[in-house]
Amino acid sequence: MNRLILILVLGCWSVILTAQRDPFAGRTAVDAAALSPSELPSFEEYRADPENIKVDIVGVQELQNALQSNRDRLYILDARSEKEYAVSHIQNARSAGYLDFSAERVWMLNRSARIVVYSATESRSQTVAQYLKLMGFLDVQVLEDGLIGWKNAGKTVFDQKGKTARIHVGKRANTRLVKSGLVVL
C-alpha cells in the first residue's frame, strides 16, 4: 500500500515538474508527441495504424562510439521476438519485443536517456521507436539498417553463451542483405 502511494505521489510530482518545464516547447507534434497514459493506445492498436512521428536514425559507428563513452545514459532495445533475440543481439541490449511488446517492459527507463531501437532491418524498430516517443521518451533513435547493418559492419553479436556468428534475420527476404554471419530464420 505504501509503495502504491509513493508511486502515485512521484507520478503526480513528475507531471507537475513536466508542466513547469515543458520539454516539448518549440517542438511540433511530429517531433515529440507524448501522450498521457490514459490517451496512449495499446501497442497492438498503434502497430495496426502507426502515426508518422519523426525518429532520427543513428549509424553503426556512431552507436559504437556512444557505447564506449556513455553506456550509463544509453539503452539499446531489441524490437524483435524473444526467439530472434536469443539467436543474436547487440551486447547489453534489452529485449523489448514487437508482436509481444508491452509498455511495462520499458516504462521505468529514464525518459531523458538516449534510446536506440533496432530490429533485423529498420521496419519493426521504427514502429517501436515511434511508440516510445508517444510514451514520452525524448531521445529515441533507430539503428540504421538494424542488426543486419550492425553485423555487416563487422560488429559483434551475442547469444546467451557469448559471441556468435549467427544472425537471425527475421524473414527470408532479409537473407540477401546479410554480408557477414550465419543466417538463421
Protein Blocks (a to p, Z undefined) as FASTA:
>chain_A
ZZmmmmmmmmmmmmmmmmmmockgoiafkloccdcfklpccfklmmmmccddddddddfk
lmmmmmmmmmmlcccddfbdfklmmmoccehiacebjmlgcfklmmmpcfkbccddddfk
lmmmmmmmmmmmmnopabdcddehijmlmmmnopacddfklccfbdcehiamlmmmpmgd
cddZZ
